[in-house]
Amino acid sequence: MKIHVKKLATLTGHTDSLYALAPGFETGCFFSAGSDGMIVEWNSHQPEYGKLIARVNGTVYALCSLPTAGILIVGQNQQGLHCISVPNRTLTASFAITSSAIFDIVYANEQLYIATGSGELIVLTAQHLQTITKQKITDKSLRCLALHPTLPHLAVGTSDHCTYILDRFSMQIIAKLSGHTNSVFSAVYSPCGNYLLTGSRDAHLRIWQVNTDYQLMQSIVAHMYTINHMAYSPDGKWLITCSKDKSIKIWEAANFTLRKVVDKARHAGHGTSINKLLWLGKRQFAAASDDRTISLWEFDTVAKS
């Protein structure tokens, strides 16, 4: 099987490094943010037109979409959380829930889970952003979060080189996964729920088997440098990873086989670190980079003759 990759567009307008992408409220739409504090809405069908939704002070590391409420939750490195009404393009509220950076936000069952630089996991109500609980996980930063598709498991990747598995209902730690030799920057559960994948500054992709108490199944040297982010395709057949080594890699999810490397030399990709990925369709995704741009990609498969 061969994979053909096509670059659809390069989105410009941001003035500094980009760290966050989140789905929009309509098909093909998404949000971006980074060091310039600008929150921009894009439409992949009209990539030349980005809409400035709001601006905040400081660097934005995390975005979380709440489509039914028309709200975008913004987490950054100074002033906690910001709540943005996307239809009105207005900043409706700010909450100083922490003095440290917010690195990730996920949503489940009307609750928001916040990963902070202080090592504290903060849980809020999604409707009023009221604090439910705060739990110290480690003295190091919490860098990424992942929700299991069916079990009440929350994976927390940290800068102490470990990934902690919490029961979302009891907030108890039920497993501590060791093996990475540097910060865990990305974590994702497979759509089937059988695997947890973690990516680290050590450039390794580790695959943990959920139904065997998270035993390590495989470790892959996936990139040359830090794995910044990973994401499964909507149909669960593909995995994409991105790295400080300036490349995007496309993997066949069924067997974790590398099928394509997308980089500057071969595909006019990014020339600096690629920090975030977002699927926009079955075979289409976006990538955000330190070079201040977002690239849109599409690929298809062809059977080998």
Backbone as a ProteinNet text record, in pm:
[ID]
protein_1_A
[PRIMARY]
MKIHVKKLATLTGHTDSLYALAPGFETGCFFSAGSDGMIVEWNSHQPEYGKLIARVNGTVYALCSLPTAGILIVGQNQQGLHCISVPNRTLTASFAITSSAIFDIVYANEQLYIATGSGELIVLTAQHLQTITKQKITDKSLRCLALHPTLPHLAVGTSDHCTYILDRFSMQIIAKLSGHTNSVFSAVYSPCGNYLLTGSRDAHLRIWQVNTDYQLMQSIVAHMYTINHMAYSPDGKWLITCSKDKSIKIWEAANFTLRKVVDKARHAGHGTSINKLLWLGKRQFAAASDDRTISLWEFDTVAKS
[TERTIARY]
84.3	0	88.3	61.9	131.3	38.6	97.8	22.3	69	-24.8	3.5	-46.8	42.2	9.8	6.9	-94.6	-108.3	-124.7	-45.8	-61.2	-169.4	-273.1	-387.5	-369.6	-308	-297	-200.8	-148.8	-73	-146.7	-183.8	-263.4	-171.4	-179.4	-91.6	-174.2	-109.3	-174.9	-131.3	-100.4	-44.5	95.1	137.6	265.4	368.7	335.6	430.9	398.6	474.8	460.4	318.9	274.1	139.5	146.7	59.1	60.8	-73.6	-181.6	-313.4	-402.7	-474.1	-577.7	-698	-818.2	-939.7	-1046.8	-1134.4	-1241.2	-1334	-1382.8	-1482.5	-1621.7	-1720.5	-1859.2	-1930.3	-1862.5	-1916.9	-1812.6	-1857.6	-1768.3	-1658.8	-1535.2	-1423	-1368.4	-1431.9	-1387.6	-1305	-1211.7	-1131.6	-1072.4	-1018.1	-959.4	-810.2	-735	-591.2	-549.7	-438	-385.1	-240.4	-169.7	-30.2	27.8	153.2	225.9	178	110.9	65.4	-66.4	-129.2	-253	-376.4	-362.9	-477.8	-551.3	-684	-768.1	-833.8	-801.2	-845.9	-931.3	-1040	-1125	-1096.5	-1082	-1051.4	-1156.3	-1172.1	-1256.2	-1168.3	-1153.5	-1063.7	-1109.1	-1236.1	-1287	-1253.9	-1223.1	-1180	-1059.1	-947.9	-833.4	-768.1	-797.2	-735	-800.5	-914.8	-987.5	-992.8	-905.8	-909.9	-982.8	-1064.8	-1141.4	-1084	-1046	-999.5	-1120	-1121.5	-1232.7	-1209.8	-1089.2	-1055.3	-904.1	-858.5	-716	-697.7	-601	-570.8	-423.8	-389	-249.4	-176.5	-56.8	22.6	4.6	71.4	73	-41.1	-108	-216.1	-161	-171.7	-126.4	-241.7	-363.7	-474.2	-604.9	-680.1	-813.8	-907.9	-1032.6	-1133.1	-1266.4	-1322.6	-1449.3	-1567.9	-1668.9	-1797.3	-1905.1	-1923.7	-2010.7	-2154.7	-2214	-2355	-2378.1	-2276.2	-2288	-2233.8	-2170.4	-2110.2	-1991.5	-1922.9	-1816.8	-1683.6	-1578.2	-1442.6	-1369.5	-1314.3	-1238.8	-1091	-1026.5	-887.4	-803.7	-696.1	-604.1	-468.4	-410.5	-283	-187	-80.9	30.6	33.1	-71.2	-68.5	-195.8	-307.2	-430.2	-536.6	-494.5	-591.1	-673.6	-806.1	-899	-973	-1002.3	-1087.3	-1202.3	-1319.5	-1439.3	-1479.6	-1483.5	-1511.4	-1641.4	-1731.8	-1851.9	-1815.6	-1811.2	-1767.1	-1864.9	-1998.8	-2090.2	-2077.8	-2049.2	-2040.8	-1898.4	-1803.6	-1662.1	-1625	-1666.4	-1640.5	-1584.1	-1498.1	-1446.4	-1546.8	-1616.8	-1726.7	-1683.7	-1575.7	-1532.8	-1389.4	-1321.8	-1188.2	-1184.3	-1110.7	-1105.8	-959.9	-910.8	-772.8	-765.4	-782.5	-787.1	-648	-545.1	-408.4	-315.4	-201.9	-101.5	1.9	-7	86.6	23.3	101.6	51.9	-50	-143.6	-239.7	-196.9	-165.3	-110.1	-211.5	-322.5	-422	-556.4	-662.7	-800.1	-879.6	-953.2	-1045	-1181.2	-1282.7	-1421.1	-1487.5	-1560.9	-1638.7	-1746	-1867.6	-1977.8	-1997	-2003.7	-2028.1	-1917.9	-1798.6	-1686.6	-1564.5	-1483.3	-1357.8	-1242.6	-1144.2	-1024.6	-906.8	-834.9	-733.2	-596.8	-500.4	-363.6	-279.4	-216.5	-144.5	5.4	79.1	223.5	269.5	179	213.6	201.1	157.6	137.7	2.8	-86.8	-220.7	-322.5	-407.7	-519.5	-642.5	-703.7	-819	-941.9	-1050.8	-1176.1	-1281.1	-1346.4	-1445.9	-1577.6	-1686.4	-1812.2	-1801.4	-1850.6	-1840.4	-1933.6	-2046.3	-2145.9	-2105.4	-2059	-2028	-1880.2	-1799.8	-1656.8	-1629.9	-1711.5	-1690.4	-1599.5	-1509.9	-1414.9	-1483.3	-1464.7	-1515.2	-1408.4	-1287.2	-1177.8	-1044.4	-942	-804.1	-722.6	-640.2	-561.7	-417.6	-326.5	-184.2	-140.5	-93.1	-49.2	100.4	176.8	322.3	373.9	501	561.4	603.1	599.9	634	506.9	525.6	412.3	329.2	196.8	107.4	100.5	142.2	158.5	46.2	-21.7	-125.4	-227.2	-346.9	-457.3	-519.4	-573.8	-645.6	-757.6	-875	-993	-1017.4	-1037.7	-1073.8	-1213.6	-1236.9	-1367.1	-1484.7	-1461.9	-1574.2	-1551.5	-1429.7	-1400.8	-1382.3	-1403.2	-1383.6	-1236.6	-1150.8	-1007.1	-959	-879	-814.9	-664.4	-595.8	-450.4	-389.1	-288.8	-222.9	-73.5	-21.6	120.8	190.9	308.4	373.2	520.5	577.4	719.6	807.6	747.9	830.4	854	825.5	851.6	748.3	643.2	543.8	407.4	321.7	181.1	97.5	6.3	-79.4	-218.9	-278.2	-414.3	-503.5	-604.3	-696.7	-835.2	-906.9	-1050.3	-1119.6	-1190.4	-1251.9	-1357.4	-1421	-1526.2	-1469.4	-1370.2	-1310.8	-1189.5	-1131.7	-1009.5	-889.6	-897.8	-786.3	-694.5	-565.5	-468.1	-473.4	-502.1	-514.6	-394	-309	-187.7	-88.3	40	147.5	238.8	247	321.3	458.5	562.8	699.5	769.9	876.8	955.3	1011.8	936	991.3	1106.5	1201.6	1316.4	1313.7	1197.5	1180.1	1030.8	994.2	854.9	762.2	642.4	538.9	453.6	465.6	400.2	265.8	242.6	119.2	70.6	-60.9	-123.2	-255.5	-287.1	-413.7	-454.9	-583.2	-638.5	-680.3	-662.4	-714	-867.1	-933	-1079.4	-1146.9	-1082.6	-1137.8	-1121.9	-1035.4	-1014.4	-913.9	-852.8	-760.6	-621.9	-584.6	-448.3	-445.1	-342.5	-305.4	-169.4	-156.3	-30	24.8	154.4	218	340.2	360.6	475.1	551.7	683.5	767.1	877	941.9	1061.7	1176	1162.7	1266.1	1250.3	1151.9	1126.7	1063	1030.3	969.4	816.7	755.4	612	594.1	522.3	499.7	352.8	329.8	194.1	164.5	60.1	22.9	-110.2	-119.5	-239.7	-332.9	-448.9	-539.7	-592	-631.7	-697.7	-602.3	-472.1	-376	-312.3	-396.3	-349.8	-238.3	-253.4	-162.2	-19.1	-3.6	130	184.6	314.1	377.5	378.7	322	316.7	429	462.1	561.7	619.1	746.5	811.2	878.1	847.6	896.6	974.1	1093.2	1164.8	1099.8	1002.1	913.5	966.1	1045.6	1098.8	1243.2	1307.6	1444.1	1447.4	1343	1336.3	1196.7	1162.9	1038.2	915.5	831.9	698.7	605.6	560	477.1	329.1	280.4	136.6	109.7	-4.8	-51	-202.3	-256.9	-402.5	-446	-553.6	-614.6	-711.4	-720.9	-819.6	-960.9	-1062.6	-1200.4	-1244.4	-1194.2	-1232.3	-1140.3	-1040.5	-952.3	-847.3	-837.7	-746.4	-605.6	-592.7	-464.7	-427.8	-298.3	-242.9	-142.8	-150.6	-49.9	25.7	155	240.3	317.8	354	435.8	543.1	647	766.7	844	931.9	1029.2	1126.1	1133	1222.2	1166.6	1053.2	994.4	915.6	886.9	815.6	681.1	593.6	468.1	480.7	436.1	440.1	300.1	270.5	140.8	162.7	89.8	105.7	-24.8	-10.7	-126.7	-160.1	-278.7	-312	-323.3	-361.8	-385.4	-260.1	-145.8	-20.4	92.2	58.7	155.6	275	243.2	344.8	354.9	475.9	496.7	473	386.6	354	400.5	419.7	457.8	522.8	628.2	692	667	609	579.8	675.1	760.5	858.8	881.4	971.6	995.1	1061.8	1158.6	1234.3	1148.4	1058.2	981.6	842.1	785.9	647	622.3	729.3	716.5	645.4	687.7	629.9	692.1	678.9	729	880.6	944.4	1087.9	1127.4	1026.9	1052.3	962.3	970.4	894.7	746	686.2	541.6	481.4	388.6	345.2	208.4	121	-16.4	-75.6	-161.9	-231.9	-381.4	-460.3	-605.3	-663.3	-740.4	-810.2	-930.2	-946.5	-1059.5	-1156.7	-1115.5	-1198.9	-1132.7	-1187.9	-1138.7	-993.3	-951.2	-813.5	-752.9	-804.3	-757.1	-724.4	-611.3	-573.3	-496.8	-487.3	-414.3	-296.6	-190.5	-72.4	-28.7	3.8	44.8	191.1	263.1	408.8	465.7	592.4	667.1	688.3	669.6	693.8	577.5	478.7	364.8	257.1	268.4	168.3	100.8	-12.6	-85.3	-89.4	-56.9	-64.3	-182.8	-249.6	-359.8	-314.6	-341.9	-293.8	-407.9	-391.2	-485.4	-403.8	-446.9	-377.2	-475.9	-430.1	-508.3	-415.8	-475.5	-396.8	-415.8	-309.1	-311.4	-245.6	-308.7	-251.1	-126.4	-23.3	99.5	75.1	128.5	111.5	210.1
-119.4	0	125.2	213.4	341.5	453.3	554.2	670.9	792.5	862.3	987.2	1103	1197.2	1311.2	1438.4	1520.2	1646.9	1760.2	1864.1	1983.5	2071.8	2097.5	2173.3	2323.7	2366.3	2509.9	2536.1	2658.8	2709.9	2830.3	2824.2	2928.9	3023.3	3152.2	3252.1	3359.9	3432.7	3542.2	3550.3	3435.9	3437.8	3498.5	3557	3627.6	3559.7	3440.4	3368.9	3219.3	3142.2	2996.3	2953.3	2842.3	2789.5	2659.6	2648.4	2532.1	2460.9	2522.4	2465.8	2469.1	2357.6	2346.6	2280.2	2316.2	2254.4	2254	2152.4	2147	2267.2	2310.8	2416.7	2360.7	2445	2406	2364.9	2379.8	2337.7	2253.1	2171	2082	2160.9	2118.6	2183.8	2304	2344	2461.2	2419.2	2503.5	2476.3	2605.3	2596.8	2711.4	2688.7	2798.9	2791.5	2899.5	2874.3	2972.8	2937.4	3034.4	3012.2	3127.1	3160.2	3258.5	3401.9	3430.2	3567.9	3601.1	3501.4	3527	3541.7	3529.7	3543.3	3409.8	3413.7	3297	3315.5	3228.1	3245.2	3126.7	3156.2	3051.8	3040.1	2915.3	2888.5	2796.6	2806.4	2715	2651.2	2519.1	2452.2	2467.3	2500.3	2520.3	2660.3	2752.4	2887.6	2924.3	2856.4	2869.6	3007	3086.1	3218.4	3318.6	3280.8	3374.2	3323.3	3376.8	3345.8	3456.3	3418.6	3516.3	3526.2	3646.1	3667.8	3665.8	3566.7	3551.3	3633.2	3629.1	3703.1	3709	3788.1	3798	3797.1	3720.1	3715.2	3748.3	3785.3	3811.9	3680.5	3668.4	3549.3	3441.1	3330.3	3217	3121.1	3077	2979.1	2841.3	2747.5	2611.3	2513.6	2550.8	2454.2	2521.6	2451.8	2494.1	2375.6	2404.2	2298.4	2352.2	2287.4	2330.7	2270	2353.4	2308.4	2351.6	2275.1	2317.5	2345	2262.1	2280.6	2413.8	2463.1	2590.9	2706.9	2676.1	2782	2846.9	2769.5	2823.4	2756.9	2836.5	2786.6	2818.7	2715.1	2733.5	2744.9	2849.1	2879.9	2870.7	2794.3	2785.2	2839.8	2927.4	2986.5	2994.3	3069.4	3057.9	3163.9	3245.2	3350.8	3358.8	3372.6	3412.9	3304.1	3178	3070	3046.4	3034.5	3000.7	3122.8	3119.8	3220.8	3150.4	3209.7	3155.9	3249.7	3197.4	3280	3235.5	3330.6	3305	3321	3209.1	3212.8	3289.6	3267.9	3343.2	3494.8	3538.8	3683	3736.6	3645.5	3683.5	3768.1	3726.6	3803.4	3715	3772.7	3707.4	3731.1	3626.6	3642.8	3630.2	3558.2	3541.5	3492.5	3524.3	3473.6	3420.9	3312.6	3248.6	3217.7	3279	3258.6	3134.4	3017.4	2893.1	2844.9	2900.2	2862	2973.8	2983.5	3083	3023.5	2893.5	2826.2	2808.9	2760.1	2739.8	2626.4	2637.6	2531	2466.2	2336	2268.8	2184.7	2144.9	2064.9	2075.3	2058.8	2061.1	1955.8	1871	1777.2	1785.7	1741.7	1753.1	1615.6	1587.4	1463.9	1479.4	1436.8	1433.4	1566.1	1672.6	1807.3	1856.3	1798.1	1842.1	1869.3	1965.2	1997.4	1951.6	1887.6	1842.2	1925.7	1987.3	2085.4	2036.4	2028.9	1989.8	2115.5	2129.6	2252.6	2229.5	2338.7	2333	2310.8	2325.1	2303.7	2157.7	2072.6	1931.9	1901.5	1999.7	1984.6	1959.3	1860.3	1835.2	1903.4	1991.4	2067	2023.2	1996.8	1955	2063.3	2107.4	2214.2	2168.6	2233.7	2215.2	2288.9	2227.9	2289.9	2409.3	2406.4	2511.8	2643.2	2637.5	2761.3	2772.2	2673.9	2671.3	2683.2	2614.7	2609	2491.7	2513	2408.6	2295	2172.9	2052.7	1995.2	1983.1	1930.2	1970.1	1968.1	1986	1871.7	1810.1	1697.4	1709.3	1705.4	1710.1	1572.3	1565.7	1439.3	1420.4	1527.7	1522.7	1663.8	1676.6	1809	1866.9	1784.6	1829.6	1867.5	1925.3	1970.4	1853.8	1876.2	1786	1837.6	1755.3	1803.6	1764.9	1653.4	1608.9	1521	1514.6	1435.6	1352.9	1236.5	1153	1080.6	1076.1	1009.7	878.2	771.2	642.9	652.3	591.3	606.1	543.7	443.9	379.7	367.4	340.8	327.9	465.8	477.8	607.8	632.7	614	629.5	760.4	831.7	954.4	934.9	943.9	932.1	1071.5	1083.8	1212.1	1195.4	1255.2	1251.3	1367.2	1340.5	1440.8	1459.8	1564.8	1592.6	1513.1	1426.2	1335.3	1203.2	1205.5	1095.2	983.1	1002.8	897.7	937.9	838	859.6	796.9	875.1	828.8	801	690.2	656	678.2	766.1	797.3	744.5	704.9	679.9	815.6	856	989.7	1007.1	899.2	910.5	925	843.9	849.7	941.9	975.3	1054.8	985.9	855.2	777.7	733	729.2	679.1	526.8	468.2	322.3	257.4	338.5	285.1	399.2	364.4	458.5	391.1	449.5	388.7	454.4	374.4	423.2	363.2	426.8	374.3	482.8	590.9	703.7	763.8	823.4	883.2	1035.9	1090	1234.9	1264.6	1391.5	1434.4	1367.9	1331.9	1276.1	1392.4	1422.8	1539.4	1507.6	1380.6	1347.2	1209.9	1195.4	1067	1057.5	937.3	916.5	770.7	748.1	612.5	577.6	452.6	406.7	411	438.6	444.6	317.7	202.1	76	61.3	142.2	138.9	36.6	-37.6	-144.3	-93.4	23.9	71.1	216.2	245.6	383	407	516	552.3	675.6	674.2	790.7	829.4	960.2	1013.2	1110	1109.8	1178.5	1261.8	1341.1	1412.8	1316.6	1191.5	1092.3	1034.9	1086.6	1048.5	911	845.9	712.9	720.3	634.8	608.4	477.1	481.4	359.9	321.8	192.4	139	50.8	86.8	16.6	-55.5	-179.8	-260.1	-240.9	-182.1	-142.7	-263.4	-369.4	-481.8	-575.8	-542.5	-618.9	-527.6	-439.3	-343.8	-254.6	-217.4	-121.9	-173	-299.7	-352.2	-295.5	-270.2	-218.6	-326	-293.7	-388.2	-365	-237.1	-206.4	-67.4	-50.3	80.3	104.9	219.1	249.7	380.9	381	508.1	575.7	660.9	709.9	834.1	914.1	1037.4	1056.5	1160.1	1191.6	1270.7	1353.7	1437.5	1425.5	1518.7	1517.5	1486.7	1394.1	1373.8	1473.2	1571.3	1677	1641	1563.7	1533.1	1410.9	1345.9	1230	1237.6	1179.6	1180.4	1067.6	998.6	895.4	959.1	897.5	941.1	909.1	977.3	952.6	807.4	736.6	596.3	500.3	553.4	471.1	393.1	414.5	335.1	393.1	521.4	588.6	664.6	672.4	751.3	849	974.2	1071.4	1120.6	1141.8	1195.7	1314.1	1407.5	1521	1547.4	1617.9	1622.3	1753.2	1770.5	1879.4	1857.9	1735.5	1708.2	1759.2	1831.7	1902.8	1811.7	1690.9	1596.9	1556.5	1512.5	1445.9	1303.4	1206.6	1068.6	1008.4	930.9	864.2	715.1	659.3	519.7	443.9	319.7	231.7	183	217.1	195.8	48.4	-35.4	-176.4	-246.9	-206.9	-273.9	-176.6	-47.1	57.4	57	41.6	41.3	179.7	232.6	362.6	352.6	441.9	437.7	561.2	673.7	794.5	895.8	961.1	1072.1	1198.8	1298	1425.6	1530.1	1585.8	1682.9	1792.8	1883.9	1998.6	1959.3	1868.4	1832.9	1764.4	1675.2	1594.7	1648.8	1727	1768.9	1916.7	1997.4	2140.3	2158.1	2076.6	2084.3	2195.6	2185	2288.8	2277.8	2393.4	2396.3	2409.5	2407.8	2415.2	2313.7	2311.9	2215.7	2218.8	2100.1	2087.2	2046.6	2127.4	2116.9	2054.9	2061.8	2012.6	1963.2	1861	1803.5	1801.2	1805.1	1796.5	1736.4	1627.1	1568.4	1655.2	1679.8	1757.7	1670.3	1551	1458.7	1322.6	1231.9	1093.8	1085.2	1170.5	1167.7	1308.9	1399.9	1537.6	1584.4	1652.7	1700.5	1832	1900.3	2025.9	2006.7	2085.9	2081.7	2224.3	2250.3	2383.5	2379.9	2487.7	2484.6	2609.1	2597.5	2712.8	2818.1	2782.2	2877.9	2974.6	2970.8	3065.1	3030.9	2917.2	2879.2	2748	2725.2	2598.7	2541	2414.6	2349	2253.4	2246.2	2153.6	2044.2	1917.7	1803.2	1707.2	1637.5	1533.3	1415.9	1293.4	1178.9	1073.2	988.7	872.9	752.9	636.3	513	448.2	385	316	178.6	74.1	-59.3	-70.7	-134.3	-154	-250.3	-216.2	-300.1	-415.4
0	0	0	-93.8	-100.4	-52.9	4.6	49.5	-28.6	-86.9	-156.4	-70.4	-41.8	43.3	-41.2	-16.2	-87.2	13.6	-5.4	78	18	95.3	44.8	60.1	170.8	195.4	310.6	313.7	427.9	481.7	608.4	670.8	747.2	714	775.2	844.8	933.1	1005	1149.7	1209.1	1343.9	1340.1	1453.6	1458.5	1548.4	1597.6	1682.8	1679.1	1753.7	1753.1	1789.5	1728.6	1750.3	1829	1931.6	2019.3	2032.8	1990.1	2017.6	1894.1	1872.6	1771.2	1835.8	1792	1845.5	1737.7	1738.1	1637.6	1646.2	1529.6	1526.1	1544.5	1526.8	1549.6	1421.8	1308.3	1179.8	1107.3	1013.9	940	869.2	889.8	824.6	896.7	1006.4	1081	1203	1243.2	1361.6	1416	1537.9	1606.3	1625	1631.1	1655.1	1753.9	1823.4	1918	1950.6	2010.6	2045.3	2123.8	2095.9	2176	2155.2	2043.1	2018.5	2089.2	2154.6	2228.5	2141.5	2009.9	1920.8	1907.4	1919.7	1897.9	1761.4	1668.5	1529.3	1487.5	1416.1	1358.9	1210	1162.4	1022.3	962.1	831.5	755.9	648.6	653.7	559.3	414.6	393.8	258.3	206	298.3	262.2	346.7	326.1	415.8	416.7	317.8	312.5	406.2	464.9	550.6	694.7	778.9	920.6	995.7	1092.5	1170.5	1311.4	1351.8	1488.1	1581.3	1672.8	1765.8	1892.4	1942.6	2064.7	2077.3	2172.3	2202.1	2352.9	2399.8	2543	2563.6	2685.2	2717.4	2744.8	2692.7	2720.2	2615.5	2640.3	2547.7	2575.6	2468.8	2480.3	2444.2	2539.1	2515.7	2494.1	2534.5	2531.1	2489.8	2404.4	2363.5	2379.6	2418.6	2431.9	2381.6	2280.1	2220.2	2292.8	2319	2372.9	2273.5	2165.7	2055.2	2095.7	2182.3	2217	2287.7	2355.8	2426.3	2343.6	2229.4	2148.5	2217.2	2301.8	2385.8	2351.9	2356.3	2344	2474.3	2538.2	2661	2625.5	2679.5	2647	2774.1	2768.9	2881.3	2842.7	2927.9	2890.8	3008.2	2993.9	3086.4	3195.4	3206.9	3307.2	3389.6	3323	3390.8	3392	3389.3	3403	3279.4	3299.4	3192.1	3140.8	3010.9	2950.3	2880	2886.1	2823.5	2710	2587.5	2470.2	2405.6	2383.4	2305.9	2158.5	2087.7	1948.6	1858.6	1870.5	1782.7	1799.2	1922	1948.2	1939.3	1927.6	1925.2	2045.5	2161.7	2282.7	2392.4	2473.4	2592.1	2703.8	2745.4	2840.4	2986.1	3012.2	3150.8	3155.6	3266.4	3293.5	3436.3	3455.9	3587.1	3620.9	3727.6	3771.1	3859	3797.5	3874.5	3914.5	3850	3880.6	3837.4	3903.9	3865.1	3770	3746.2	3655.5	3517.8	3424.5	3288.5	3284.6	3189.5	3161.4	3029.5	3034.8	2918.3	2841.3	2905.4	2833.6	2903.9	2825.1	2875.7	2800.7	2873.7	2809.8	2878.3	2804.2	2851.4	2852.8	2962	2970.8	3077.7	3045	3142.4	3215.5	3136.8	3190.3	3282.5	3268.5	3350.5	3263.1	3308.2	3243	3330.8	3269.6	3339.8	3289.9	3383	3349.7	3396.4	3304.6	3336.9	3356.4	3472.8	3504.7	3519.5	3508.2	3523	3664.9	3760.7	3901.4	3943.3	3850.8	3883	3941.8	3935.7	3992.8	3881.9	3901.5	3812.2	3870.7	3794	3840.8	3763	3834.1	3771.5	3796.4	3688.4	3694.7	3634.2	3675	3604.1	3470.5	3365.1	3233	3218.7	3287.3	3269.4	3334.9	3458.5	3531.1	3567.8	3526.9	3557	3706.9	3785.1	3929	3962.4	4056.4	4092.4	4167.6	4118.4	4184.9	4276.2	4223.6	4303.6	4242.3	4325.5	4281.6	4341.1	4256.5	4305.1	4258.3	4353.8	4321.9	4272.9	4149.6	4091.6	4110.9	4088.9	4096.7	4117.1	4153.4	4167.9	4033.1	3930.2	3795	3717.7	3600	3518.3	3467.6	3458.8	3387.2	3243.6	3147.1	3010.9	2916.1	2941.4	2847.5	2918.5	2860.1	2914.3	2802.2	2838.8	2742	2813.7	2750.8	2806.1	2734.3	2811.5	2751.8	2691	2574.9	2507.6	2582.4	2667	2737.3	2887.3	2930.8	3073.2	3137.8	3267.5	3334.8	3365.9	3266.3	3286.3	3224.6	3300.5	3253.5	3262.7	3148.8	3145.1	3155.1	3241.3	3265.6	3240.9	3133.6	3104.7	3172.2	3231.4	3315.2	3281	3340	3322	3417.8	3500.6	3580.7	3506.5	3374.4	3281.8	3291.3	3371.3	3393.3	3337.3	3322.3	3288.6	3399.2	3454.6	3562.8	3507.6	3548.4	3509.8	3630.8	3614.8	3723.2	3691.3	3793.8	3783	3794.8	3689.5	3688.8	3798.1	3839.8	3940.6	4081.8	4114.1	4248.3	4255	4137.7	4125.9	4189.8	4203.9	4257.3	4144.9	4173.4	4076.8	4077	3962.1	3954	3884.5	3822	3760.2	3738.6	3746	3715.9	3614.6	3495.4	3385.5	3373.5	3391.2	3384.2	3262.9	3221.5	3110.2	3021.4	3000.7	2925.7	3005.3	2935.9	3001.7	2997.6	2958.4	2959.4	2965.3	2960.9	2977.2	2876.4	2922.2	2835.1	2785.4	2657.6	2599.7	2534.5	2500	2430.2	2473.1	2484.9	2517.2	2442.8	2394.3	2324.3	2337	2362.7	2361.2	2218.8	2182	2053.7	2058.5	1946.4	1945.9	1996.5	1976.6	2025.9	2176.3	2235.3	2379.3	2426.2	2334.7	2374.4	2411.8	2359	2378.1	2425.8	2504.9	2534.8	2472.5	2395.9	2334.9	2405	2435	2494.8	2412.3	2395.9	2322.4	2410.1	2396.4	2493.9	2429.2	2513.5	2469.9	2439.1	2481.8	2449.8	2309	2233	2092.4	2078	2188	2183.6	2188.4	2108.9	2115.2	2190.2	2302.5	2381.6	2375	2358.3	2342.9	2463	2538.3	2660.6	2638.7	2684.8	2665.1	2785.2	2758.6	2865.5	2943.3	2873.5	2940.6	3014.2	3013.6	3094.7	3198.5	3255	3356.2	3303.8	3176.4	3113.8	3105	3075.6	3050.7	2919.7	2916.8	2796.1	2688	2571.5	2460.9	2361.4	2338.7	2236.5	2260.9	2228.8	2233	2098.9	2037.2	1902.7	1907	1849.2	1829.7	1709	1737.2	1631.6	1560.9	1630.2	1572.4	1616.7	1563.2	1603.7	1733.9	1753.2	1872.9	1933.4	2020.2	2096.2	2011	2058.7	2001.3	2069.8	1994.6	2053.2	2061.1	1963.6	1962.4	1875.6	1904.8	1827.8	1817.4	1710.9	1694.9	1602.7	1640.9	1556.8	1457.5	1339.7	1241.3	1290.1	1238.1	1282.3	1267.5	1165.3	1146.6	1221.4	1292.1	1372.9	1295.8	1164.5	1083	1076	1110	1094	1220.4	1243	1351.9	1292.2	1334.3	1291.6	1414.2	1395.9	1501.6	1445.7	1533.8	1490.8	1594.5	1552	1634	1621.2	1718	1711.7	1595.6	1542.2	1429	1295.4	1301.9	1186.5	1093.2	1136.7	1050.2	1108	1016.9	1050.5	998	1077.4	1031.9	1035.4	932.3	919.8	942.2	1038.7	1078.5	1053.2	1012.7	1002.4	1143	1190.8	1331.1	1369.6	1277.5	1309.5	1359	1304.9	1341.7	1374	1386	1420.1	1324.5	1196.4	1091.7	1028.7	1019.8	958.2	807.2	755.7	613	536	605	531.6	625.1	574.2	644.6	563.7	629.1	564.1	621.4	535.7	583.6	480.6	514.1	427.3	296.3	303.4	182.8	77.3	123.3	27.7	-2.4	89	70.4	98.3	104.1	136.1	269.6	366.9	500.7	582.3	713.7	802.5	820.1	845.2	865.7	1010.8	1099.4	1243.2	1314.2	1445.9	1525.2	1492.8	1480.8	1460.2	1594.3	1643.1	1782.6	1804.6	1705	1726.5	1595.7	1608.3	1494.3	1520.7	1414.1	1427.5	1300.7	1316.6	1202.2	1166.4	1036	984.9	906.5	873.7	798	796.6	718.7	714.9	673	580.8	531.2	527.3	604.8	601.1	742.5	757.2	889.5	879.3	994.6	1006.5	1100.9	1078.3	1163.8	1195.3	1323.6	1368.1	1410	1379.9	1392.7	1460.4	1499.4	1549.3	1441.3	1314	1206.7	1185.3	1278.4	1279.5	1178.1	1114.6	1015	1051	985.2	993.3	852.4	839.7	709.2	707	592.8	571.7	475.8	513.1	435.8	406	295.9	257.6	201.2	227.9	172.2	126.5	33.8	-7.5	-22.8	-32.1	-40.4	-175.8	-221.4	-349.9	-328.7	-375.3	-362.3	-448	-394.5	-469.6	-586.3	-702.3	-820.2	-818.9
[MASK]
+++++++++++++++++++++++++++++++++++++++++++++++++++++++++++++++++++++++++++++++++++++++++++++++++++++++++++++++++++++++++++++++++++++++++++++++++++++++++++++++++++++++++++++++++++++++++++++++++++++++++++++++++++++++++++++++++++++++++++++++++++++++++++++++++++++++++++++++++++++++++++++++++++++++++++++++++

